[in-house]
Amino acid sequence: EKGQIFITTHSSIFTSKDEKSNTFLVTKNRNNETEINQIKNKEDFIAIKNELGHKNIDLFFYDMIIFIEGDSEEKAFPIITNVLNYDFDELGIKIINIKGKDKIKRIKEFLEYIKDSDVIPFIIVDKTKDIEDKVNDLIKAKLLSEDNYHIWSKGDFEDCFSEQHITKAITEIYGSGIDLTEDELREKRKNKPTVKIIEEKLYVKNLGSLNKPAFGEELGLIIKNDIENIKEKRQETEIEEVLQKIVKKL
C-alpha cells in the first residue's frame, strides 16, 4: 500500500496473477525495439513458461505437487514409488508434507498460491469426520479438481495396512518385546486407530513414543519386499493404487 517492488527475472517461478501484483513480459521485436506486454490470464502464463523453456522444477513449481499429512507417508512413498519404477523427479512430481495443526488450511494456502499456474495439485488426507466437506470446499473454490484427491479409506495412513504388515514393522523397530500380536491388533482396531494402539503399547513397555518416520520407512520396505517377491495372488495395498492413479494423471 505504501510502495512498489519491481522484480526482473528469467525464471517463471515469480510470475503470478493476483489483485496485488502485475506481471509483464519484456521483449525486443524484429526492429530491436522494446515491447512490454502484461500477462493477463492463465493461458498467457503457461505460454510464457513454455517460451522460457522452464518446467515446474523450482521451489514447489513441479508439474504435480502431492500434499500429504504425515511423516510416515513421507518416508514410505519414495520407497514404494521406486519399487514401482516411478521416478518422481523425472516425472516432475514433488511431495510436500503438511505438518502440524489446521492441515487443510495450510493445503489451501498452497493451492491458492499455485492456482493460476499449470501445476497439478493432488491431496492425500486422513479420513476424519468433516474431511469430505472440507475437500468439497476446495473443489467449489476451484482450487482442486474433483478427482485430484484421495482420502485414506480406513482412517489414517497407518490404518490402511494389514495387521501382518503393522506387527512386522513394529517388531523390526522395537523388537519382540513390544508384544503386539496380529489378533490383538485386529481386535483393538475395531475401536482405535493403529497409531493410538501402538502408542499405548510403547507406553506400557516404557519404550517412549512412536517413531513415525522409522515406522513409515519400515512399512515401505515391507511393501517393497512383497512387491519384489510375491508374484501371484497378491492384493495391492491402497498406497500402490493411489500412486498408480497419480502417475496416470501426467
Backbone bond lengths (Angstrom), bond angles and torsions (degrees), N, CA, C in turn:
res aa  C-N    CA-C-N  psi(-1)  N-CA   C-N-CA  omega(-1)  CA-C   N-CA-C  phi
1 E - - - 1.473 - - 1.522 112.30 -
2 K 1.333 117.20 -22.94 1.465 120.29 -175.62 1.521 113.15 -108.85
3 G 1.332 117.59 -0.40 1.452 118.01 -178.48 1.515 111.55 -171.39
4 Q 1.314 115.60 179.59 1.450 121.71 179.24 1.523 109.67 -126.35
5 I 1.326 115.16 149.03 1.458 121.23 176.32 1.517 108.14 -121.57
6 F 1.337 116.98 128.70 1.458 122.07 177.31 1.532 109.24 -108.63
7 I 1.314 115.83 128.92 1.459 121.03 176.63 1.520 108.19 -123.42
8 T 1.322 116.78 127.47 1.468 119.95 173.56 1.517 108.13 -111.86
9 T 1.324 117.01 136.75 1.464 120.22 -173.89 1.521 111.00 -160.10
10 H 1.321 116.10 156.27 1.462 121.99 170.49 1.528 110.75 -98.26
11 S 1.304 116.40 -0.83 1.469 120.60 -178.37 1.518 110.53 -98.49
12 S 1.324 115.59 134.45 1.463 119.88 -177.62 1.524 113.28 -80.18
13 I 1.325 118.28 -4.52 1.466 118.90 -176.03 1.523 112.44 -68.19
14 F 1.347 116.93 -19.21 1.461 119.33 178.99 1.520 111.91 -90.70
15 T 1.303 116.54 -5.23 1.458 120.33 -176.61 1.514 110.09 -76.72
16 S 1.316 116.95 128.37 1.463 120.04 179.15 1.520 110.12 -152.21
17 K 1.328 114.86 164.13 1.459 121.07 176.14 1.525 108.10 -128.79
18 D 1.268 117.02 114.84 1.461 120.11 172.87 1.522 108.02 -156.73
19 E 1.327 116.24 -179.11 1.457 120.31 -174.75 1.524 113.08 -69.27
20 K 1.336 116.57 -21.33 1.454 119.16 -173.98 1.524 113.27 -99.76
21 S 1.324 117.47 -6.51 1.460 118.08 -177.06 1.517 111.35 -135.61
22 N 1.308 115.57 151.60 1.458 123.23 174.17 1.517 108.12 -124.71
23 T 1.318 116.12 136.80 1.458 120.75 -179.63 1.510 109.77 -119.16
24 F 1.325 115.36 132.27 1.464 121.03 -177.79 1.526 110.53 -124.83
25 L 1.291 115.70 144.23 1.459 121.60 173.68 1.529 108.57 -100.73
26 V 1.333 115.37 122.69 1.465 121.02 -179.61 1.529 108.60 -105.80
27 T 1.325 116.72 121.30 1.472 121.43 -178.58 1.528 109.96 -136.77
28 K 1.327 114.40 173.26 1.469 120.34 172.10 1.521 108.50 -116.41
29 N 1.339 115.96 137.12 1.460 119.48 179.39 1.528 110.47 -87.56
30 R 1.326 116.27 -172.39 1.466 120.37 -176.64 1.523 113.21 -65.23
31 N 1.302 116.24 -22.81 1.472 121.08 179.03 1.531 111.93 -90.99
32 N 1.312 115.05 12.39 1.461 121.45 179.88 1.527 112.26 64.04
33 E 1.322 115.59 27.86 1.460 121.18 177.68 1.534 109.29 -100.06
34 T 1.312 115.83 145.09 1.464 120.44 179.71 1.518 110.97 -77.59
35 E 1.336 114.85 134.04 1.463 120.76 174.76 1.525 108.75 -122.82
36 I 1.309 114.97 137.15 1.462 120.42 179.28 1.525 108.81 -122.65
37 N 1.329 115.58 120.68 1.461 120.47 -178.93 1.528 110.39 -127.16
38 Q 1.308 115.13 132.26 1.458 119.38 179.99 1.517 111.10 -78.98
39 I 1.348 115.77 138.89 1.461 121.25 173.85 1.525 106.70 -80.63
40 K 1.327 116.49 116.56 1.464 119.57 -171.52 1.521 114.58 -108.81
41 N 1.318 117.60 -20.09 1.466 118.05 -177.54 1.516 110.91 -147.43
42 K 1.310 115.38 173.90 1.458 121.68 -175.99 1.520 111.84 -61.28
43 E 1.326 116.74 -38.45 1.461 120.37 -178.10 1.534 110.69 -62.89
44 D 1.332 116.61 -40.79 1.464 120.31 177.37 1.531 110.60 -64.15
45 F 1.314 114.59 -40.56 1.471 120.75 179.59 1.523 110.46 -58.69
46 I 1.332 116.89 -48.70 1.463 121.62 -179.31 1.521 111.34 -64.82
47 A 1.339 115.83 -41.59 1.462 120.15 -179.19 1.526 111.12 -61.72
48 I 1.313 116.69 -40.45 1.459 120.58 -179.60 1.524 110.91 -68.38
49 K 1.308 116.73 -38.35 1.456 119.49 177.00 1.517 110.69 -61.22
50 N 1.332 115.46 -42.67 1.461 119.49 178.43 1.527 111.37 -65.00
51 E 1.325 115.79 -39.22 1.460 120.66 -179.68 1.528 111.12 -64.23
52 L 1.314 116.13 -37.65 1.460 120.81 179.19 1.522 112.13 -74.49
53 G 1.334 115.62 -14.42 1.455 119.73 178.86 1.509 113.56 80.96
54 H 1.313 117.19 18.38 1.464 120.92 -178.72 1.522 110.74 -91.33
55 K 1.322 114.70 140.32 1.455 119.74 164.60 1.529 105.96 -103.44
56 N 1.317 116.04 170.23 1.470 119.68 -177.48 1.520 110.24 -81.27
57 I 1.323 116.57 77.12 1.457 119.17 -174.47 1.526 112.88 -121.50
58 D 1.332 118.47 -15.54 1.454 120.49 -179.98 1.524 110.30 -87.21
59 L 1.342 114.49 146.94 1.461 120.69 -176.55 1.523 109.02 49.78
60 F 1.323 118.43 -126.16 1.461 118.76 175.59 1.524 110.61 -107.13
61 F 1.319 116.59 23.91 1.459 120.16 176.98 1.529 110.29 -86.82
62 Y 1.294 115.76 69.87 1.456 122.39 175.45 1.524 108.62 -95.25
63 D 1.312 117.24 177.00 1.458 120.13 174.77 1.521 110.29 -67.81
64 M 1.344 115.88 -31.63 1.460 120.38 176.19 1.520 109.01 -144.88
65 I 1.320 115.46 141.58 1.460 121.12 174.35 1.527 108.54 -117.96
66 I 1.323 115.93 129.05 1.460 121.09 175.71 1.520 107.99 -105.60
67 F 1.318 116.81 118.86 1.453 121.24 177.47 1.525 109.16 -95.13
68 I 1.324 116.78 122.68 1.453 121.97 177.84 1.524 109.06 -119.39
69 E 1.341 116.09 169.96 1.464 118.45 -171.53 1.523 115.88 -110.97
70 G 1.340 118.67 -5.86 1.455 115.72 -173.35 1.515 116.04 -149.82
71 D 1.339 114.74 168.00 1.461 121.87 -179.23 1.529 112.12 -69.97
72 S 1.328 116.95 -32.25 1.463 119.55 178.91 1.523 110.40 -62.18
73 E 1.331 116.05 -46.63 1.466 120.63 178.77 1.527 111.29 -61.93
74 E 1.336 115.41 -41.18 1.456 119.81 -176.36 1.530 111.47 -60.91
75 K 1.318 117.00 -34.76 1.461 121.28 179.26 1.530 112.33 -82.86
76 A 1.330 116.85 -36.68 1.467 120.58 -175.05 1.523 113.11 -76.20
77 F 1.322 116.46 -37.57 1.469 120.16 -174.51 1.534 113.47 -56.72
78 P 1.337 119.88 -52.19 1.464 119.15 -177.55 1.530 113.30 -60.40
79 I 1.313 116.98 -35.90 1.465 120.76 -179.76 1.518 110.54 -64.29
80 I 1.328 115.70 -44.68 1.464 119.74 -176.46 1.528 111.33 -76.30
81 T 1.330 117.78 -36.37 1.464 119.08 176.26 1.524 110.31 -62.39
82 N 1.311 116.19 -36.84 1.464 120.51 -179.74 1.527 111.74 -65.19
83 V 1.322 116.94 -44.99 1.470 119.67 -179.05 1.528 111.20 -70.87
84 L 1.332 117.49 -22.49 1.464 121.50 175.61 1.534 111.59 -85.45
85 N 1.335 115.41 1.90 1.470 121.99 179.45 1.534 112.98 66.10
86 Y 1.344 116.23 34.32 1.456 121.10 173.74 1.527 107.84 -104.75
87 D 1.309 116.45 118.63 1.459 121.25 176.33 1.528 107.57 -97.74
88 F 1.326 116.68 98.43 1.459 120.71 -175.57 1.526 112.07 -62.94
89 D 1.328 117.78 -35.21 1.461 119.62 178.09 1.520 110.33 -63.84
90 E 1.316 116.03 -44.32 1.459 120.44 179.77 1.521 111.40 -67.41
91 L 1.317 116.32 -34.78 1.462 121.12 179.85 1.523 112.13 -78.54
92 G 1.313 117.16 -12.29 1.462 120.63 -178.99 1.512 113.31 79.01
93 I 1.334 116.20 35.27 1.469 121.45 -178.70 1.526 109.38 -109.97
94 K 1.310 115.93 131.26 1.457 122.56 178.73 1.522 109.79 -117.05
95 I 1.333 117.18 133.01 1.460 121.85 175.86 1.525 108.66 -101.72
96 I 1.328 116.19 127.23 1.462 121.03 178.15 1.527 109.11 -119.64
97 N 1.317 114.80 124.08 1.462 121.51 179.61 1.526 108.91 -89.97
98 I 1.317 115.76 113.30 1.466 121.17 177.78 1.524 108.18 -87.90
99 K 1.311 116.14 105.99 1.462 120.05 -175.94 1.522 111.09 -99.88
100 G 1.307 115.18 163.97 1.452 119.90 174.79 1.516 113.94 85.75
101 K 1.324 114.96 -172.69 1.459 121.71 -177.68 1.528 111.26 -79.64
102 D 1.336 115.01 169.08 1.478 121.51 178.54 1.524 111.09 52.49
103 K 1.334 115.67 49.56 1.463 120.10 -174.09 1.518 112.77 -64.93
104 I 1.324 117.08 -40.03 1.461 119.70 179.08 1.534 110.19 -63.71
105 K 1.315 116.64 -37.04 1.463 120.55 178.25 1.517 110.33 -63.10
106 R 1.325 117.20 -40.51 1.457 121.33 179.70 1.532 110.36 -69.13
107 I 1.336 116.15 -38.84 1.461 119.44 176.81 1.524 109.68 -61.79
108 K 1.332 116.24 -41.66 1.465 120.43 -179.89 1.520 110.97 -59.87
109 E 1.330 117.29 -38.35 1.458 120.79 179.53 1.527 110.61 -62.82
110 F 1.333 117.16 -41.60 1.455 120.83 176.75 1.528 110.75 -64.43
111 L 1.324 116.04 -43.30 1.461 120.32 -178.67 1.527 111.24 -63.60
112 E 1.333 115.85 -37.76 1.461 120.01 176.79 1.528 110.58 -61.45
113 Y 1.302 115.29 -38.37 1.463 120.37 -175.62 1.522 111.92 -69.52
114 I 1.333 117.54 -34.80 1.468 120.07 -174.86 1.529 113.12 -103.81
115 K 1.326 117.90 7.26 1.458 120.05 -170.72 1.526 113.84 -63.02
116 D 1.310 119.21 -27.79 1.458 121.19 -178.90 1.527 112.89 -98.16
117 S 1.307 116.65 11.30 1.456 120.64 176.91 1.524 108.93 -100.69
118 D 1.330 116.07 -179.60 1.462 119.29 176.57 1.523 111.13 -99.84
119 V 1.333 116.87 19.59 1.456 121.78 176.19 1.530 109.03 -75.41
120 I 1.324 116.46 134.59 1.458 121.21 179.01 1.533 108.84 -93.47
121 P 1.329 118.40 117.43 1.470 119.74 176.15 1.531 111.30 -90.93
122 F 1.314 115.52 143.76 1.466 121.22 175.60 1.514 106.52 -139.47
123 I 1.328 117.60 126.02 1.462 119.80 -178.60 1.527 110.78 -112.82
124 I 1.328 114.50 141.99 1.464 121.94 177.36 1.515 106.98 -125.37
125 V 1.321 117.21 117.75 1.461 121.10 -172.45 1.526 111.58 -130.34
126 D 1.326 114.75 159.09 1.456 121.00 176.75 1.525 110.11 -73.58
127 K 1.303 115.47 153.89 1.459 121.17 -179.85 1.522 109.40 -83.97
128 T 1.326 115.85 105.62 1.461 121.57 178.00 1.528 109.15 -120.04
129 K 1.313 115.48 177.13 1.455 121.28 -171.83 1.526 113.59 -56.65
130 D 1.318 117.18 -45.81 1.464 120.31 -173.61 1.525 113.41 -115.57
131 I 1.331 116.63 19.71 1.467 119.13 -174.73 1.529 112.63 -64.82
132 E 1.312 117.69 -36.58 1.473 120.35 179.24 1.521 110.41 -60.38
133 D 1.324 116.79 -42.15 1.466 120.52 179.23 1.523 111.17 -63.71
134 K 1.323 116.56 -40.75 1.459 120.46 -178.83 1.527 111.23 -67.56
135 V 1.325 116.16 -39.72 1.464 119.87 177.71 1.525 109.99 -66.22
136 N 1.322 116.67 -41.93 1.470 120.77 178.12 1.526 111.65 -61.79
137 D 1.328 116.71 -33.06 1.470 120.17 176.46 1.530 110.64 -64.21
138 L 1.321 116.51 -38.63 1.466 120.81 177.97 1.527 110.59 -66.40
139 I 1.325 115.41 -37.96 1.471 120.09 179.07 1.524 110.25 -68.01
140 K 1.331 116.97 -43.60 1.468 121.08 179.41 1.523 111.53 -63.40
141 A 1.332 115.71 -32.54 1.470 120.31 178.95 1.532 111.38 -80.40
142 K 1.329 115.90 1.25 1.474 122.99 179.06 1.517 111.88 61.98
143 L 1.320 115.17 32.78 1.454 120.80 175.69 1.523 111.23 -97.04
144 L 1.336 115.85 -13.39 1.458 121.28 -175.25 1.517 109.41 -147.65
145 S 1.328 116.42 138.72 1.464 120.28 176.22 1.522 109.86 -77.44
146 E 1.317 115.87 155.85 1.463 121.13 -173.36 1.522 113.40 -61.45
147 D 1.328 117.49 -29.05 1.454 120.17 -175.42 1.528 112.55 -107.28
148 N 1.325 116.72 12.33 1.461 119.54 -175.62 1.527 113.06 -103.71
149 Y 1.313 115.61 43.77 1.457 119.41 175.40 1.526 109.44 -152.32
150 H 1.331 114.19 160.34 1.464 119.70 175.24 1.517 108.16 -142.88
151 I 1.316 115.77 134.58 1.464 122.53 175.12 1.520 107.35 -110.35
152 W 1.326 116.61 123.36 1.467 119.39 -179.61 1.523 110.18 -55.19
153 S 1.296 116.38 127.44 1.465 121.92 -167.96 1.524 114.49 -65.09
154 K 1.334 117.57 -28.57 1.463 119.86 -173.57 1.518 113.75 -111.36
155 G 1.309 116.97 9.57 1.465 119.75 179.22 1.505 111.04 128.28
156 D 1.335 116.45 -109.32 1.457 121.51 177.22 1.529 109.91 -88.11
157 F 1.314 115.54 169.45 1.462 121.38 178.00 1.526 111.20 -53.65
158 E 1.336 116.27 -45.85 1.470 120.77 -176.39 1.525 112.66 -65.03
159 D 1.330 117.40 -23.37 1.466 120.99 -178.50 1.519 112.57 -73.91
160 C 1.328 117.36 -12.14 1.467 121.29 -175.22 1.520 113.34 -87.93
161 F 1.325 116.65 0.69 1.459 120.15 179.12 1.520 110.33 -102.00
162 S 1.315 116.05 154.17 1.461 120.81 -178.23 1.527 110.62 -70.10
163 E 1.335 115.27 162.40 1.465 120.34 177.57 1.531 110.41 -60.52
164 Q 1.317 116.35 -34.95 1.460 120.65 178.83 1.525 111.13 -63.58
165 H 1.337 116.18 -45.08 1.459 120.31 179.39 1.526 111.36 -64.01
166 I 1.329 116.20 -44.05 1.467 120.90 -177.47 1.518 111.47 -63.74
167 T 1.318 117.17 -51.00 1.471 120.62 -177.27 1.530 111.20 -64.71
168 K 1.321 116.69 -35.82 1.462 120.12 178.81 1.528 110.53 -66.24
169 A 1.332 116.42 -42.72 1.463 120.49 179.79 1.523 111.45 -64.24
170 I 1.323 116.60 -44.01 1.463 121.01 -179.34 1.521 111.25 -65.31
171 T 1.325 116.40 -40.30 1.463 120.26 178.64 1.520 111.19 -64.50
172 E 1.341 116.81 -37.79 1.461 120.43 178.77 1.520 111.31 -62.88
173 I 1.322 116.48 -33.85 1.471 120.60 -177.06 1.525 111.96 -84.92
174 Y 1.338 116.59 -46.19 1.462 120.89 -171.11 1.527 114.32 -109.69
175 G 1.319 117.12 -4.31 1.457 119.57 -178.27 1.522 111.96 82.36
176 S 1.300 116.27 175.55 1.475 121.37 -176.37 1.523 112.63 -71.19
177 G 1.329 117.29 -10.97 1.459 120.76 -176.95 1.518 114.13 -66.31
178 I 1.332 117.35 -17.53 1.459 119.09 179.27 1.518 111.34 -69.78
179 D 1.329 116.49 -25.51 1.469 122.32 171.81 1.540 112.42 55.25
180 L 1.320 116.15 57.53 1.461 121.55 175.82 1.524 108.36 -119.25
181 T 1.318 116.93 110.04 1.459 120.93 -177.74 1.527 110.91 -90.07
182 E 1.314 115.89 163.00 1.460 121.11 178.47 1.523 110.91 -62.49
183 D 1.328 116.70 -41.50 1.472 120.80 -179.54 1.523 111.31 -64.31
184 E 1.327 116.60 -42.90 1.464 120.21 179.50 1.521 110.27 -64.51
185 L 1.319 116.18 -44.18 1.457 120.60 179.85 1.519 110.97 -63.01
186 R 1.319 116.93 -42.70 1.468 121.47 -179.56 1.529 110.59 -60.74
187 E 1.312 116.73 -42.05 1.466 120.90 -178.87 1.533 110.89 -69.03
188 K 1.309 117.52 -45.04 1.471 121.04 -177.68 1.527 112.32 -69.87
189 R 1.329 116.61 -27.56 1.460 120.27 -179.76 1.528 112.87 -65.93
190 K 1.298 117.12 -14.96 1.465 120.84 178.48 1.525 111.01 -65.48
191 N 1.339 115.98 -25.63 1.463 120.19 -175.65 1.529 115.06 -125.17
192 K 1.343 116.83 -14.05 1.462 119.34 -176.00 1.521 110.86 -134.61
193 P 1.332 116.88 151.15 1.464 119.96 174.53 1.523 110.64 -70.64
194 T 1.310 116.17 155.29 1.460 122.14 -175.81 1.525 112.74 -56.96
195 V 1.317 116.42 -46.96 1.467 120.36 -177.40 1.522 111.05 -61.15
196 K 1.321 117.61 -39.71 1.465 121.60 179.22 1.524 110.62 -62.43
197 I 1.325 116.30 -41.95 1.466 120.96 179.51 1.522 110.73 -62.51
198 I 1.304 116.06 -45.31 1.468 120.64 -179.57 1.522 110.84 -65.80
199 E 1.334 116.82 -42.15 1.465 120.89 178.86 1.528 111.19 -58.82
200 E 1.321 116.55 -42.09 1.470 120.54 179.36 1.523 111.07 -63.97
201 K 1.324 116.97 -40.88 1.459 121.18 177.74 1.523 111.17 -63.47
202 L 1.307 116.74 -44.25 1.457 121.09 -179.90 1.525 111.54 -63.39
203 Y 1.340 116.08 -37.68 1.462 120.65 179.05 1.524 110.74 -63.75
204 V 1.323 116.12 -45.34 1.470 121.11 179.99 1.529 111.28 -62.20
205 K 1.324 115.58 -37.05 1.466 120.78 -177.85 1.535 113.04 -88.67
206 N 1.334 116.67 4.62 1.469 121.73 -178.85 1.528 112.40 56.46
207 L 1.325 114.94 42.84 1.466 120.80 -177.91 1.529 112.59 -107.01
208 G 1.325 116.58 11.31 1.450 120.11 178.01 1.516 113.05 80.20
209 S 1.332 116.62 -160.42 1.460 121.27 -178.90 1.531 110.24 -94.77
210 L 1.304 115.93 164.68 1.454 121.76 -177.66 1.532 110.77 -68.74
211 N 1.307 115.94 129.31 1.458 122.32 174.65 1.527 107.49 -85.09
212 K 1.334 116.06 92.28 1.465 119.84 -173.74 1.531 113.99 -63.69
213 P 1.341 119.48 -41.42 1.457 117.76 176.70 1.529 112.83 -58.91
214 A 1.327 116.52 -43.11 1.463 120.48 178.95 1.529 110.76 -66.30
215 F 1.317 115.99 -38.04 1.462 121.44 179.15 1.528 110.46 -65.00
216 G 1.332 116.53 -46.08 1.457 120.56 178.70 1.517 111.90 -62.96
217 E 1.338 115.73 -40.99 1.463 119.87 179.02 1.525 110.78 -63.22
218 E 1.323 116.67 -42.18 1.465 120.45 -179.48 1.521 111.19 -66.28
219 L 1.325 116.92 -40.31 1.466 119.95 176.46 1.525 110.52 -61.49
220 G 1.337 115.88 -42.00 1.456 120.12 178.15 1.516 111.93 -61.00
221 L 1.326 117.12 -42.52 1.461 121.45 -179.49 1.533 111.53 -67.00
222 I 1.324 116.00 -35.36 1.463 119.92 178.52 1.523 110.82 -66.96
223 I 1.335 116.37 -44.50 1.467 120.36 177.80 1.526 110.04 -64.85
224 K 1.317 116.57 -39.77 1.467 121.17 177.06 1.527 110.08 -57.51
225 N 1.311 116.56 -46.04 1.465 121.19 179.55 1.529 111.37 -62.93
226 D 1.343 116.03 -39.93 1.471 120.03 178.17 1.532 110.83 -62.25
227 I 1.326 116.12 -45.65 1.465 120.79 -178.14 1.527 110.95 -61.89
228 E 1.328 115.00 -40.08 1.470 119.82 -176.53 1.522 113.23 -75.99
229 N 1.331 117.18 -28.15 1.467 119.14 -170.31 1.525 115.92 -115.93
230 I 1.341 116.84 -19.25 1.464 118.42 178.60 1.523 107.97 -103.20
231 K 1.309 116.67 104.35 1.462 120.95 -171.88 1.529 113.44 -95.67
232 E 1.314 118.24 -22.94 1.453 120.36 -175.09 1.534 111.55 -121.22
233 K 1.332 114.67 142.04 1.464 122.60 174.22 1.525 112.64 53.96
234 R 1.309 115.85 37.64 1.454 119.72 177.34 1.521 109.95 -98.11
235 Q 1.334 116.51 130.07 1.456 120.53 178.06 1.521 109.77 -88.20
236 E 1.325 116.44 126.33 1.454 120.54 -179.64 1.525 110.81 -64.84
237 T 1.310 115.85 145.22 1.456 120.16 175.78 1.526 109.25 -79.57
238 E 1.310 115.39 164.42 1.463 120.32 -178.59 1.526 111.63 -63.03
239 I 1.317 116.82 -36.43 1.462 119.30 -179.37 1.529 111.13 -65.02
240 E 1.322 117.34 -35.93 1.467 120.30 177.10 1.528 110.57 -64.18
241 E 1.320 116.16 -43.54 1.462 120.79 -179.71 1.524 110.90 -62.60
242 V 1.327 116.60 -40.14 1.463 121.05 -179.83 1.526 110.86 -66.49
243 L 1.316 117.04 -44.29 1.454 120.89 -179.27 1.534 111.38 -63.39
244 Q 1.306 116.83 -38.77 1.470 120.97 177.80 1.530 109.84 -65.56
245 K 1.314 116.89 -39.41 1.462 121.21 178.32 1.530 110.73 -63.20
246 I 1.323 115.69 -41.57 1.464 121.20 -178.85 1.519 110.97 -63.58
247 V 1.316 117.06 -48.88 1.468 121.15 -176.80 1.529 111.62 -62.35
248 K 1.328 116.98 -34.35 1.457 121.05 -179.93 1.530 112.30 -65.88
249 K 1.323 117.39 -17.16 1.460 120.59 -177.66 1.527 112.53 -80.74
250 L 1.312 116.89 -12.30 1.471 120.24 -178.79 1.524 110.93 -88.62
